[in-house]
């Protein structure tokens, strides 16, 4: 089973796996309370998956999450 979006694809948007995990976890927590995704068509059934889809779509501010 392939994960969508792929980690390689997401690492093109955010340069660190650590930053990717932190940002997606924070956004998933927000979605838990707001249930208002920033993308039109959500493919994932999980909140973390939705957060990762938002990162791929460049809907989340990622500039402040550069942990090299």
Secondary structure as GFF3:
##gff-version 3
##sequence-region A 1 68
A	DSSP	alpha_helix	7	11	.	.	.	ID=ss1
A	DSSP	alpha_helix	17	34	.	.	.	ID=ss2
A	DSSP	alpha_helix	47	56	.	.	.	ID=ss3
###
